[in-house]
Amino acid sequence: MKNLILQLFLLASSIPAFSQAPPNDPYFKFINYKFCEKQWVVRNSHKRADYYQFGFMYVDKAKGFVFQQSGVFFVDKDGRYVVNKRSLKQKHTRDEIDVLQRKWAAAFPYEWTFSPIPPERFNDLKIKQAVPDWVKKYYN
């Protein structure tokens, strides 16, 4: 029994050594998605450090937290947000974050963090409204 407890303790203490380190991003402070409701946000992605997805985070009563992607951008050497104009015209995904997070949290722990976009950056990203009209139906 002592052997089993010792083995379990060693296994549990070794797991953090193999987990991913949190991404260090110079432009954004990523936080848990649950603190980003009704905001324009940047999605954290460990896949490509030079491009960022942005969109609107809202709550659908049936589906939970949803991220509606609006486009893709990068940050230039002067710190300006440069939107990919083609990405604004494409049909984008609507990710049900609560569902995806429950299914994939262990494999992708930092996919579920977002950074709110400051209002002074809305023009750079061609964002016209702080809260889009289409979101209002989810909050009636």
C-alpha positions in Angstrom: 0.0 0.0 0.0 2.8 2.4 0.9 4.4 1.6 -2.5 1.2 2.5 -4.3 0.8 5.8 -2.5 4.5 6.6 -3.2 4.0 5.8 -6.9 0.9 7.9 -7.1 2.6 10.8 -5.4 5.6 10.7 -7.8 3.3 10.5 -10.8 1.2 13.4 -9.7 4.3 15.6 -8.9 5.9 14.8 -12.3 2.9 15.9 -14.4 3.6 19.7 -14.1 7.1 19.1 -15.5 5.6 18.0 -18.8 2.8 20.5 -19.1 3.0 23.5 -21.4 4.3 26.8 -20.1 1.9 29.7 -20.5 2.5 31.7 -23.6 4.3 35.0 -23.1 2.8 37.5 -25.4 4.2 41.1 -25.6 1.0 42.7 -26.8 -1.9 41.0 -24.9 -2.8 40.0 -21.4 -4.8 36.8 -21.8 -7.4 35.9 -19.2 -10.0 33.2 -18.8 -12.9 33.5 -21.3 -15.5 33.8 -18.6 -14.3 37.3 -17.9 -14.7 38.4 -21.5 -18.5 38.4 -21.9 -20.0 41.0 -24.3 -16.5 42.2 -25.4 -14.4 42.2 -28.5 -11.5 39.9 -27.8 -8.3 38.5 -29.2 -8.1 34.7 -29.1 -5.0 33.1 -27.6 -3.3 30.7 -30.0 -0.1 28.8 -29.6 -0.3 27.8 -33.2 0.9 31.0 -34.8 2.5 33.8 -32.8 2.4 36.3 -35.6 -1.3 36.2 -36.4 -4.2 36.7 -34.0 -7.9 35.8 -34.4 -10.4 38.4 -33.1 -14.1 38.4 -32.6 -16.9 38.9 -30.1 -17.6 36.9 -27.0 -21.1 36.5 -25.8 -23.4 34.0 -24.0 -26.0 32.0 -25.8 -28.5 30.6 -23.2 -28.6 27.3 -24.9 -24.9 26.9 -25.8 -23.0 28.9 -23.2 -20.0 31.1 -24.0 -19.6 31.6 -27.7 -16.7 33.2 -29.6 -17.8 34.6 -33.0 -14.7 35.2 -35.0 -14.6 38.3 -37.1 -11.2 38.3 -38.6 -7.4 37.9 -38.3 -4.7 40.5 -37.8 -1.1 40.9 -36.9 0.8 43.5 -34.9 3.4 45.4 -37.0 6.8 46.6 -35.7 5.3 49.9 -34.6 2.7 48.1 -32.4 -0.2 48.9 -34.8 -2.9 46.3 -35.5 -3.0 45.4 -39.2 -6.1 43.5 -40.1 -6.1 41.0 -42.9 -8.8 42.5 -45.2 -9.6 39.2 -46.8 -10.4 37.7 -43.4 -13.1 40.3 -42.9 -15.0 39.1 -45.9 -14.8 35.4 -45.1 -17.4 33.4 -43.2 -16.0 32.7 -39.8 -16.5 30.1 -37.1 -18.7 30.4 -34.1 -17.0 28.4 -31.4 -19.0 27.1 -28.4 -16.3 27.7 -25.9 -17.9 25.9 -22.9 -18.4 22.7 -25.0 -14.9 22.8 -26.6 -13.2 23.6 -23.3 -14.7 20.7 -21.5 -13.7 18.3 -24.3 -10.2 19.7 -25.1 -9.0 21.6 -21.9 -6.2 19.1 -21.1 -4.8 19.0 -24.6 -5.0 22.7 -25.2 -4.9 24.6 -21.9 -4.3 28.1 -23.3 -6.8 27.9 -26.1 -9.5 29.1 -23.6 -7.9 32.4 -22.8 -8.8 35.7 -24.5 -7.6 39.3 -24.2 -10.2 42.2 -24.4 -9.5 44.6 -27.2 -9.2 48.2 -26.0 -11.8 50.6 -27.7 -9.0 52.8 -29.0 -8.0 49.8 -31.3 -11.5 49.3 -32.8 -10.7 51.4 -35.8 -7.6 49.4 -36.6 -9.7 46.2 -36.7 -12.6 47.8 -38.6 -14.9 47.3 -35.6 -17.9 49.7 -35.9 -19.8 49.0 -32.7 -18.8 48.2 -29.1 -21.7 45.7 -29.0 -22.9 44.5 -32.4 -26.6 44.6 -33.2 -26.8 40.9 -33.8 -25.7 40.2 -30.2 -28.7 42.0 -28.6 -31.1 39.1 -29.3 -29.0 37.0 -26.9 -29.6 39.4 -24.0 -33.3 40.1 -24.2 
